Amino acid sequence: MKNIITLSFILISVSLSYGQETYKAADRVFEKMQYLDAAKMYESKLGKGDYSKELLQKAGDAHYFNTNMAKANKWYDILISDYLNEVDAEYIFRYAHTLQGIGENNSAKKWMKIFAKRAKQNDKRIVDHSESDVVLENVLSIKPQFRLQNLSINTKNSDFGPMYYKNKLVYSSALDSSYYHERIYNWNNQPYLSFYLGRINAVETDVKFIEEFSETINTKYHEATLAFSPDNQKVYFTRNNYIDELGRDDDGVNHLKLYSAELSVDTLSKKNRKEWRNIKELPFNSENYSVGHPTVSKDGKKLYFVSDMPGTIGATDIFVVDILNDDEYSTPKNLGPKVNTSGREMFPFITDNSLYFASDGHIGLGGLDVFESALTSNTFQKPTNLGAPLNSQLDDFSFIIKEEENIGFVCSNREGGKGDDDIYSFERFQAITPVKVEDCQQFVKGYVSNSKTGERIPDATVTLYNEKDVKLSQTQSRINGDYAFNFDLGCSKKHYIKVEKNGYNPNEKIFVTSSISSETIVPLDIETIDELIVEDNGLLKIKIGIIYFDLDKFFIRDDSANELNKIVVLMAKYPKMVINIESHTDSRSKDEYNLELSNNRAQATKNYIISKGISANRINNAQGFGETQLINKCSNGVSCTEAQHQLNRRSEFIILKI
């Protein structure tokens, strides 16, 4: 889930120490929860060939905490491959979680078992997942109970947290500047969240935007998720720790808090319009942990919420307090291990019959799933997963329902939405018509490779279509080029797969599944848009002959000019192409001298290309690295042949954009 209402809750997961001097600037950005920017900074270092354990962890975490499971999986995959025996068990868990998030459930189960062997024996996740094979099969076999529809109010940004208010709907949104002035939040480069009011249509399948919910409640920071008293005269809502100014703990972290407000007549208004007044902070808030996501029982006597306060079992738990007189509340009580896990329990919604909530700790289809815990004799029963299509491989949460009518709303960042998190209306079917399941099942997997070299291609976009050109699913090829779809195609059915990647010509392949239950293997090949373009360690580069310089010189020789002219022709052919120039030396001579010499050679190369008519703004950077990035063992004092030293004297032309 990419919405930022999880911002303070997720901090407790960032407990593994980071400390290398090299990454301090990126770490500071990460610690501010500006995960998109941090990811770019870490990945720029990975692009330079630094595949250290610490950097792979950081790059994976930056995407994991922004709930981009595909990109997190990319870096965790390399981390686990290269450092399996060195990484903390937590990273095996996160890797398994990302595999589940991209639909690779069989691999996820394998790695969860490895996690169970490596984790501390008191880690509750070992117990939670000990029967995961059986539980997951049960979840996958749940017959569909829901019909979903995307709402008109959804935007390209995050829209979630719906709650009934009289005959309307209040929800949280990061509306863009076409509605209000836009302030960007660096977690995900979206505007801050506020509450808005929507009109529900007659059949309760769609909602239209009306207006801002409350000028007194909405601030310049985040407001998201709220609940009302039974008479709608009191509201409980989640907000950044903010009244007049942001509050922070000793580490400078701004946590979430719960506030209440009362509906009263605005005597300053000529129309005597009612407005929310008397905004109060709830007494169990703290500067040192977060409290949020409220829901109120139908009798108005209990308030349920989410927190990472002391006494929490996992990352975040659901708690309850009794609502007493005069804004007094009982001591918060944890709902216990039947509901709460070592993962995240969030977004509760209480009815007379059940507690609905989102969790990534109970076994699900990936990310957050929606669960129902029946309330029997004031005791919550073992939660049950509500299954697909309500739940998906990504995040599904903020479920509310009118149980007597079997209709409601839920949120998801699944494929096919309008933006980040979207709100969906749903209809639930109590009497379910049995779904005919074919005895014959077919799944497709394969790999992506370079059609000329045979090299496996990672990060290619692989899209599955049926014969009617309907898009069924999409995934990314992994670091070894493999891809797989966790999607039953049926037997003897015609489909096609399209593969795309920046710098490559797209390709399609038609196939027909077998007539018996099995896996269909579909290899995919693509070629770069030009023979001079190659892929090296995940980077697109222009491959030309060696750029020679005279000893200790940096002017462009005639033989080097002939090679550089190939780049000029290529960039003229692709006018949107932008490159970086990197120049390297061998280890002979002093380090400082080599750095200066390589810088001069990089600049001379840049100037030559510009002199041939290529715009200067198409060369993003020209930099020398001296002997800091040797590609073999030939460092200072090591005896090497001239041919070995020559390998280090190189110029590289990295394609940033085509």
C-alpha positions in Angstrom: 0.0 0.0 0.0 1.6 3.2 -1.1 -0.6 5.6 0.9 1.3 7.4 3.5 -1.1 7.0 6.5 1.2 4.1 7.5 4.1 6.5 7.8 4.7 6.5 11.6 3.5 2.9 12.1 6.1 1.5 9.7 9.0 3.1 11.6 9.3 0.2 14.1 10.2 -2.1 11.2 13.3 -0.1 10.4 15.3 -1.4 13.2 18.3 -2.9 11.5 21.3 -0.6 11.8 22.7 1.4 8.9 25.9 3.1 9.3 28.3 3.3 6.4 29.7 6.7 5.8 29.3 6.3 2.0 25.5 6.3 2.3 24.9 9.0 4.9 23.2 11.4 2.5 20.8 8.7 1.2 20.3 7.4 4.8 19.2 10.8 6.0 16.6 10.9 3.2 15.5 7.4 4.1 15.1 8.3 7.8 12.8 11.1 6.8 10.7 8.5 5.1 11.3 10.0 1.7 11.5 6.5 0.3 11.2 7.3 -3.5 14.1 9.7 -3.3 16.1 7.4 -1.1 15.6 4.5 -3.6 16.9 6.6 -6.4 20.0 7.5 -4.4 20.7 4.0 -3.4 20.1 2.7 -6.9 22.5 5.2 -8.4 25.3 3.7 -6.2 24.2 0.2 -7.3 24.5 1.4 -10.9 28.1 2.2 -10.2 28.8 -1.4 -9.3 28.5 -1.3 -5.5 26.6 -4.5 -4.7 27.5 -4.6 -1.0 25.1 -6.3 1.4 24.3 -3.0 3.2 23.4 -1.2 -0.1 21.2 -4.0 -1.4 19.4 -4.0 2.0 18.8 -0.3 1.8 17.6 -0.3 -1.8 15.2 -3.2 -1.1 13.9 -1.5 2.1 13.3 1.8 0.3 10.9 0.1 -2.0 9.6 -2.4 0.6 8.5 0.4 3.0 6.8 2.1 0.0 5.1 -1.2 -0.7 6.6 -1.6 -4.2 7.0 -5.4 -3.9 8.3 -5.9 -7.5 11.2 -3.4 -7.1 11.9 -4.5 -3.5 12.0 -8.1 -4.8 14.6 -7.2 -7.4 17.2 -6.0 -4.8 16.3 -8.6 -2.1 16.7 -11.3 -4.8 20.3 -10.3 -5.3 20.9 -9.8 -1.6 19.7 -13.3 -0.8 21.6 -14.8 -3.7 24.9 -13.2 -2.7 24.7 -13.0 1.1 22.3 -15.7 2.2 24.5 -16.8 5.1 25.2 -13.3 6.3 21.8 -11.5 6.2 19.5 -11.2 9.2 16.5 -13.5 9.2 14.3 -10.4 8.8 15.5 -10.0 5.3 14.6 -13.6 4.4 11.1 -12.8 5.7 10.9 -9.6 3.6 12.1 -11.5 0.6 9.4 -14.1 1.0 6.8 -11.4 1.5 7.9 -9.7 -1.8 7.7 -13.1 -3.6 4.1 -13.4 -2.4 3.4 -9.8 -3.4 4.4 -10.6 -7.1 2.4 -13.8 -7.1 5.2 -16.4 -6.7 3.5 -18.2 -3.9 5.4 -21.5 -4.2 8.8 -19.7 -3.9 7.4 -17.6 -1.0 6.5 -20.8 0.9 10.0 -22.2 0.3 11.7 -19.0 1.7 9.3 -18.8 4.6 10.4 -22.2 5.7 14.0 -21.0 5.5 13.1 -18.0 7.5 11.5 -20.3 10.2 14.8 -22.1 10.5 16.9 -19.0 10.8 14.6 -16.8 13.0 14.7 -16.6 16.8 12.4 -19.3 18.2 10.3 -16.8 20.0 9.4 -15.0 16.7 5.6 -15.5 16.5 5.8 -15.5 12.7 7.3 -19.0 12.8 4.1 -20.2 14.3 1.9 -18.0 12.1 3.4 -19.5 9.0 4.1 -23.1 10.2 0.9 -24.3 8.4 1.1 -21.7 5.6 1.0 -24.3 2.8 -2.4 -25.6 4.0 -3.8 -22.2 4.9 -2.8 -20.6 1.6 -4.4 -23.4 -0.4 -7.6 -22.9 1.6 -7.5 -19.1 0.8 -6.9 -19.8 -2.8 -9.9 -22.1 -2.9 -12.3 -19.6 -1.4 -15.2 -19.1 -3.8 -15.7 -15.5 -5.0 -18.1 -13.6 -2.7 -17.7 -10.1 -4.0 -18.3 -7.9 -7.0 -16.2 -4.8 -7.1 -16.5 -1.5 -8.9 -13.9 1.4 -9.1 -15.4 4.8 -7.9 -15.6 8.1 -9.8 -13.9 10.0 -7.0 -10.6 8.1 -7.4 -7.6 10.2 -8.6 -4.1 9.5 -9.8 -3.0 9.8 -6.2 -4.0 8.0 -3.0 -7.7 7.7 -2.2 -8.8 5.5 0.8 -10.2 5.3 4.3 -14.0 5.5 3.4 -16.5 5.9 6.2 -20.3 6.3 6.2 -21.5 9.7 7.4 -25.3 9.9 7.4 -26.3 9.1 3.8 -22.9 10.2 2.4 -19.3 9.0 2.4 -16.3 10.7 3.9 -12.9 9.6 2.6 -9.2 10.6 2.6 -7.5 11.8 -0.6 -4.4 13.4 -1.8 -6.2 15.6 -4.3 -4.1 17.5 -6.8 -3.9 21.2 -7.3 -6.9 21.3 -9.6 -8.9 21.3 -6.4 -6.8 22.9 -3.8 -3.2 24.3 -3.4 -0.8 21.4 -3.5 1.8 20.5 -0.9 3.9 17.6 -1.8 4.8 14.9 0.8 8.2 13.4 0.1 7.3 9.8 1.1 5.6 9.2 -2.3 5.7 12.6 -4.0 1.9 13.1 -3.5 0.0 15.9 -1.9 -0.9 15.7 1.8 -4.1 13.8 2.7 -7.3 15.5 3.8 -10.9 14.5 4.3 -13.5 15.0 1.6 -17.2 14.4 1.3 -18.9 12.4 -1.4 -22.5 11.7 -2.5 -23.4 7.9 -2.7 -25.6 7.1 -5.7 -29.0 5.4 -5.2 -27.7 1.8 -5.7 -24.6 2.6 -3.7 -22.2 1.5 -6.4 -20.5 4.9 -7.0 -19.7 8.2 -5.2 -19.4 11.7 -6.6 -17.2 14.4 -5.0 -19.1 17.2 -3.2 -16.7 19.3 -1.1 -14.0 19.4 1.5 -15.4 17.7 4.6 -14.3 20.2 7.2 -12.1 23.3 7.2 -11.5 23.1 10.9 -10.3 19.4 10.8 -8.3 19.5 7.7 -4.8 21.0 8.1 -1.8 21.4 6.0 -0.6 18.0 7.1 -2.1 14.5 7.0 -5.7 13.7 8.1 -6.8 10.2 7.2 -9.3 7.5 8.5 -12.1 8.6 10.8 -15.1 7.2 12.7 -18.3 8.7 14.0 -20.4 8.2 17.2 -23.8 6.6 16.6 -25.5 10.0 16.6 -23.0 11.5 14.2 -22.3 14.3 16.7 -18.7 13.3 17.4 -15.9 12.3 15.2 -12.6 10.5 15.9 -9.9 11.0 13.3 -6.2 10.3 12.6 -3.8 13.1 12.1 -0.1 13.9 12.2 0.8 15.0 15.7 -0.2 18.6 14.9 -2.0 21.4 16.7 -0.5 24.8 15.6 2.9 23.0 15.0 4.2 19.5 14.4 5.2 17.6 17.5 8.1 15.2 17.4 9.7 12.5 19.6 13.3 12.6 20.8 14.5 11.2 17.5 12.7 13.9 15.5 9.9 11.6 14.4 6.4 12.9 13.9 3.9 10.2 14.9 0.2 9.8 14.3 -2.4 10.7 16.9 -6.1 10.3 17.4 -8.2 13.4 17.9 -11.9 14.0 18.5 -14.2 16.9 17.5 -17.8 17.7 18.2 -20.4 19.0 15.8 -21.8 22.4 16.8 -23.4 25.5 15.3 -20.9 27.9 13.9 -22.2 31.2 15.3 -19.8 33.1 13.1 -21.5 31.9 10.0 -24.4 33.9 8.7 -26.2 30.6 7.8 -25.6 29.1 11.2 -23.9 26.2 9.5 -22.7 23.4 11.7 -19.0 22.8 12.0 -16.6 20.5 13.9 -15.3 22.3 17.0 -13.6 21.5 20.3 -10.8 19.4 18.7 -9.1 17.4 21.4 -6.2 14.9 21.5 -7.2 11.6 23.0 -5.5 10.8 26.3 -3.7 7.6 25.3 -1.8 9.3 22.5 2.0 9.7 22.9 4.9 11.6 21.5 6.8 8.3 21.3 4.4 6.0 19.4 1.5 6.2 16.9 -2.2 5.8 17.4 -4.7 5.9 14.6 -7.4 4.2 12.4 -10.4 4.5 14.7 -13.7 2.6 14.5 -16.6 2.9 17.0 -18.9 0.1 18.1 -22.6 0.5 17.1 -23.6 1.2 20.7 -21.0 3.9 20.9 -19.4 2.3 24.0 -16.1 1.0 22.5 -13.4 2.6 20.4 -11.0 0.4 18.4 -7.8 1.7 17.0 -4.3 0.7 15.7 -1.1 1.4 17.5 2.6 0.4 18.0 2.5 1.3 21.7 4.2 -0.8 24.3 2.5 -4.1 24.6 2.2 -4.5 20.8 2.6 -8.1 19.7 3.9 -7.3 16.2 4.5 -4.3 14.0 1.1 -2.7 14.7 -1.8 -4.2 16.6 -5.5 -3.4 17.1 -6.4 -2.1 20.6 -9.8 -1.2 22.2 -10.8 1.3 24.9 -14.2 1.8 26.7 -15.7 5.2 25.9 -16.6 6.7 29.3 -18.3 10.0 30.2 -16.8 13.5 29.6 -14.1 12.5 27.1 -12.7 9.8 29.4 -11.5 6.4 28.3 -10.4 3.2 29.9 -6.8 1.9 29.6 -6.1 0.6 26.0 -6.4 -3.2 25.8 -4.6 -5.3 23.1 -7.1 -7.6 21.3 -4.6 -10.4 21.7 -2.8 -13.0 19.6 -6.0 -14.5 18.0 -6.4 -11.2 16.1 -3.0 -9.6 16.2 0.2 -11.2 14.7 3.8 -10.3 14.5 3.0 -8.4 11.3 0.7 -5.4 10.7 -3.0 -5.4 11.7 -4.6 -2.1 10.5 -7.8 -0.4 9.4 -10.3 -2.1 11.7 -14.1 -1.8 11.2 -16.4 -3.1 13.9 -20.1 -4.1 13.5 -22.5 -5.9 15.8 -21.4 -9.2 14.3 -17.7 -9.0 13.3 -14.4 -7.2 13.3 -13.1 -6.6 9.8 -9.4 -5.5 9.4 -6.4 -5.6 7.1 -3.3 -7.7 7.9 -0.1 -8.9 6.4 0.6 -11.2 9.4 -2.2 -13.7 8.8 -1.8 -15.9 5.7 -3.1 -14.1 2.6 -2.7 -13.5 -1.1 0.0 -10.8 -0.8 0.5 -7.5 0.9 -2.4 -6.5 3.2 -5.5 -8.8 3.0 -8.9 -8.1 4.5 -10.0 -10.5 7.3 -13.2 -11.1 9.2 -13.2 -12.1 12.9 -16.7 -13.1 14.1 -17.8 -11.7 17.4 -19.4 -14.4 19.6 -20.2 -13.8 23.2 -18.0 -10.8 23.3 -15.1 -12.9 22.1 -13.4 -12.5 18.7 -13.0 -15.8 16.8 -10.1 -16.9 14.6 -10.0 -14.5 11.6 -10.9 -15.8 8.1 -9.5 -14.4 4.9 -12.3 -13.0 2.6 -10.6 -14.3 -0.5 -10.3 -13.1 -4.1 -11.5 -11.0 -5.8 -11.8 -8.8 -2.7 -8.2 -9.6 -1.8 -5.4 -9.5 -4.4 -1.7 -9.9 -4.6 -1.2 -6.3 -3.6 -2.7 -4.3 -0.7 -6.4 -4.5 0.2 -7.7 -2.6 3.2 -10.1 0.0 4.7 -13.1 -2.4 4.4 -16.5 -1.1 5.6 -19.8 -2.8 5.2 -23.6 -2.5 5.7 -24.0 -6.1 6.7 -27.8 -6.1 6.5 -27.6 -5.1 2.8 -24.3 -6.9 2.0 -22.8 -3.7 0.3 -19.9 -1.6 1.3 -16.5 -0.1 0.2 -12.9 -1.4 0.2 -9.6 0.0 -0.9 -6.8 -1.5 -2.9 -3.7 -0.6 -5.0 -4.3 -3.5 -7.3 -3.7 -3.4 -11.1 -6.4 -1.7 -13.1 -7.0 1.2 -10.7 -6.9 4.9 -11.5 -3.8 5.7 -9.5 -2.2 4.7 -6.2 -4.8 3.5 -3.7 -8.3 3.4 -5.0 -11.7 3.0 -3.3 -14.0 0.3 -4.7 -17.7 -0.3 -3.9 -18.7 -4.0 -3.5 -21.6 -6.2 -3.3 -21.2 -9.4 -1.2 -23.1 -12.6 -2.0 -24.2 -14.6 1.0 -25.6 -17.5 -1.1 -22.7 -18.4 -3.4 -23.3 -20.3 -6.5 -20.7 -23.0 -6.7 -18.0 -22.1 -9.2 -17.2 -24.7 -11.8 -13.5 -25.5 -11.5 -12.0 -27.2 -14.5 -10.0 -30.3 -13.8 -7.4 -29.2 -16.2 -5.2 -26.3 -15.0 -2.4 -24.5 -16.9 0.1 -22.0 -15.8 2.8 -20.2 -17.8 6.3 -19.3 -17.0 9.6 -18.8 -18.9 12.5 -16.4 -19.2 13.5 -13.3 -21.2 16.8 -13.3 -23.1 18.8 -11.2 -25.6 18.0 -12.7 -29.0 21.6 -12.2 -30.2 23.7 -13.0 -27.2 21.4 -15.3 -25.2 22.0 -13.1 -22.1 19.2 -13.2 -19.6 17.3 -9.9 -19.3 16.1 -8.7 -15.9 13.4 -6.0 -15.3 11.6 -6.6 -18.6 7.8 -6.0 -18.5 6.0 -9.2 -19.4 2.3 -8.9 -20.1 -0.2 -11.8 -20.6 -3.2 -11.4 -22.9 -6.0 -13.8 -24.0 -6.9 -14.3 -27.6 -9.4 -11.4 -27.4 -6.6 -9.0 -26.5 -7.8 -8.7 -22.9 -4.9 -8.0 -20.5 -4.9 -10.8 -17.8 -1.8 -10.1 -15.8 1.6 -8.3 -15.8 4.9 -9.0 -14.1 8.7 -8.1 -14.3 11.4 -10.6 -15.2 13.7 -11.3 -12.3 17.4 -10.8 -12.0 18.0 -14.1 -13.8 15.5 -13.3 -16.5 12.8 -15.7 -15.2 9.1 -14.7 -15.1 6.0 -16.6 -14.1 2.3 -15.9 -13.9 0.2 -17.2 -11.0 -2.8 -17.3 -13.2 -4.7 -20.4 -14.4 -5.1 -20.2 -18.1 -7.1 -23.3 -18.6 -6.1 -26.1 -21.1 -6.0 -25.9 -24.9 -6.4 -22.1 -24.8 -4.8 -19.6 -27.0 -3.0 -16.6 -25.4 -0.1 -14.3 -26.2 2.6 -12.6 -24.2 4.2 -9.2 -24.9 7.6 -8.3 -23.6 9.0 -4.8 -23.4 12.0 -3.0 -22.0 13.5 0.5 -22.5 16.2 0.3 -25.1 14.8 -2.9 -26.7 12.4 -3.6 -29.5 9.1 -5.1 -28.1 8.2 -8.6 -29.0 5.2 -10.8 -28.8 4.7 -14.6 -28.8 1.5 -16.5 -29.3 1.1 -19.9 -27.6 -1.5 -22.5 -26.9 -1.7 -24.2 -23.5 -1.5 -28.0 -23.3 -4.5 -30.2 -23.1 -3.4 -31.7 -19.8 -2.6 -30.0 -16.4 0.9 -28.8 -16.5 3.1 -25.7 -16.9 3.6 -24.1 -20.3 7.1 -22.8 -20.8 7.3 -19.8 -23.1 10.8 -18.4 -23.7 10.8 -14.8 -24.8 13.6 -13.0 -26.7 14.2 -9.3 -27.4 16.9 -7.4 -29.1 18.2 -3.9 -28.4 17.1 -1.2 -30.8 20.6 -0.9 -32.1 23.6 -3.2 -32.3 25.8 -0.7 -30.5 23.5 -0.8 -27.4 24.2 -3.6 -24.9 23.1 -4.3 -21.4 25.7 -4.7 -18.7 24.9 -5.3 -15.0 21.4 -3.9 -15.5 22.6 -0.8 -17.3 22.2 0.1 -21.0 25.5 1.1 -22.5 26.9 2.1 -25.9 29.5 -0.4 -26.9 32.2 0.9 -29.2 35.9 0.2 -29.6 38.5 1.3 -27.0 39.0 5.0 -26.7 42.8 5.4 -26.8 44.7 8.4 -25.4 48.4 9.0 -25.6 50.4 8.5 -22.4 49.4 11.2 -19.8 47.4 13.0 -22.4 43.7 13.7 -22.9 43.3 15.1 -26.4 41.1 13.0 -28.8 43.2 11.0 -31.3 42.1 10.2 -34.8 41.5 6.5 -34.1 39.4 7.5 -31.0 37.5 10.1 -33.0 36.4 7.3 -35.4 34.9 5.4 -32.5 33.3 8.5 -30.9 31.7 9.3 -34.3 29.6 6.1 -33.9 28.1 7.6 -30.7 27.4 10.8 -32.5 25.5 9.0 -35.3 23.6 6.9 -32.7 22.5 9.9 -30.7 21.5 11.7 -33.9 19.4 8.6 -34.8 17.7 8.7 -31.4 17.2 12.4 -30.5 15.8 11.7 -27.1 18.8 9.7 -25.9 20.6 11.1 -22.9 23.9 9.6 -21.7 26.6 9.7 -18.9 30.3 9.5 -19.8 32.6 7.8 -17.4 36.3 7.6 -17.8 38.6 5.2 -15.9 42.4 4.6 -15.6 44.5 1.7 -14.4 46.2 1.8 -11.0 49.6 3.0 -12.1 50.6 6.6 -11.2 49.3 8.4 -8.1 45.6 8.1 -7.2 45.1 11.9 -7.3 46.8 12.2 -10.7 44.7 9.4 -12.1 41.5 11.0 -10.9 42.4 14.3 -12.5 43.5 12.6 -15.8 40.3 10.6 -16.1 38.2 13.7 -15.4 40.1 15.6 -18.2 39.6 12.6 -20.6 35.8 12.5 -19.8 35.5 16.2 -20.4 37.5 16.0 -23.7 35.2 13.2 -24.8 32.1 15.2 -24.0 33.5 18.3 -25.8 34.2 16.2 -28.9 30.7 14.8 -29.1 29.2 18.3 -28.5 31.5 19.7 -31.3 29.8 17.3 -33.7 26.4 18.8 -33.2 25.0 16.9 -30.2 23.3 19.2 -27.7 25.2 19.6 -24.4 22.0 18.9 -22.3 21.9 15.4 -23.7 25.1 14.5 -21.9 23.9 14.5 -18.3 27.4 14.1 -16.7 31.0 13.5 -17.8 33.1 12.3 -14.9 36.4 10.6 -14.3 36.8 7.9 -11.6 40.5 7.4 -11.9 41.4 4.0 -10.5 38.5 3.8 -8.0 36.5 1.3 -10.1 38.9 -1.3 -11.3 37.3 -4.3 -12.9 40.0 -6.8 -11.9 42.6 -7.3 -9.2 45.2 -4.9 -10.6 45.3 -2.4 -7.8 48.3 -0.6 -6.4 51.3 -2.9 -5.9 49.8 -5.9 -7.7 51.8 -7.3 -10.6 49.7 -7.4 -13.8 50.3 -7.7 -17.5 49.8 -4.8 -19.8 46.7 -6.5 -21.2 45.2 -6.7 -17.7 45.9 -3.0 -17.0 44.4 -2.1 -20.4 41.0 -3.6 -19.2 40.9 -0.9 -16.5 41.7 2.0 -19.0 38.2 2.4 -20.4 35.5 4.9 -21.2 31.9 3.9 -20.7 28.8 5.5 -22.2 25.7 4.8 -20.1 22.3 5.4 -21.5 19.9 7.1 -19.1 17.1 7.8 -21.5 16.1 6.8 -25.1 
